[in-house]
Amino acid sequence: MRPSKIHVSFEKDKHGVVAYCDELNAVASGKTKAEAKRNLLIAVKALLDEYGDEVKSRLKGRMRRSARTDLMRSTSQKKPGNQSQDSGI
């Protein structure tokens, strides 16, 4: 299976930065955004080691939904100023 991109949201709190991946129900934190991202990747790898088939199934389902959404977006007119807060990793 080729590597998949996952969407990650970052949020600052009083202790640092929290990284969320809603697709995999994964959360990690760190003092910086880079540390939170690195810790989230470690958590995702642990999820893959423990629940690999289930995680891969979730990602495949998301990729199919995402492809349909992308197709619908490309056929409709984009609204200016509509930007996502997520970043793919």
C-alpha positions in Angstrom: 0.0 0.0 0.0 1.4 3.4 -1.0 1.7 6.1 1.7 -1.5 8.0 2.3 -1.9 11.6 3.3 -3.8 12.3 6.4 -5.3 15.6 7.4 -4.1 17.1 10.6 -5.4 20.0 12.6 -3.2 21.9 15.0 -4.4 23.9 18.0 -2.4 26.0 20.5 -3.1 25.6 24.2 -1.4 26.8 27.4 0.9 23.8 27.4 2.0 23.9 23.7 0.4 22.5 20.5 -2.1 19.7 20.0 -2.2 17.8 16.7 -5.5 16.0 15.8 -6.2 13.5 13.1 -9.9 12.9 13.1 -9.8 10.3 10.4 -7.8 7.9 12.7 -9.0 9.3 16.0 -5.4 10.1 16.9 -4.2 13.0 19.1 -0.7 14.0 20.2 0.9 17.1 21.7 4.2 18.9 21.9 5.8 22.1 22.9 6.0 23.2 19.2 4.0 22.4 16.1 6.9 20.3 14.8 7.1 18.3 18.0 3.3 17.7 18.0 3.4 16.6 14.4 6.4 14.2 15.1 4.5 12.8 18.1 1.4 12.3 16.1 3.3 10.4 13.4 4.6 8.1 16.2 1.0 7.6 17.4 -0.2 6.8 13.9 2.6 4.3 13.4 1.6 2.6 16.6 -2.0 2.5 15.4 -0.8 0.9 12.2 1.2 -1.7 14.1 -1.6 -2.6 16.4 -4.7 -2.2 14.2 -3.2 -2.1 10.7 -6.0 -3.7 8.6 -8.7 -1.5 10.3 -6.7 1.7 9.9 -6.0 0.9 6.2 -9.7 0.3 5.7 -10.5 3.7 7.2 -8.0 5.4 5.0 -9.3 3.6 1.8 -12.8 4.7 2.7 -11.7 8.2 3.2 -9.8 8.2 0.0 -12.8 7.1 -2.0 -15.0 9.8 -0.3 -12.3 12.4 -0.9 -12.1 11.5 -4.6 -15.8 11.9 -5.0 -15.7 15.2 -3.1 -12.8 16.4 -5.2 -14.7 15.5 -8.4 -17.8 17.4 -7.2 -15.6 20.5 -6.3 -13.9 20.5 -9.7 -17.3 20.6 -11.4 -18.7 23.4 -9.2 -17.5 27.0 -8.9 -15.1 27.6 -6.0 -16.0 30.3 -3.5 -13.3 32.9 -2.8 -11.8 33.0 0.7 -12.9 29.4 1.5 -9.7 27.8 2.9 -9.2 24.8 5.1 -7.4 25.0 8.5 -6.0 21.4 8.0 -2.7 20.5 6.7 -1.8 17.1 5.0 1.1 15.1 6.3 
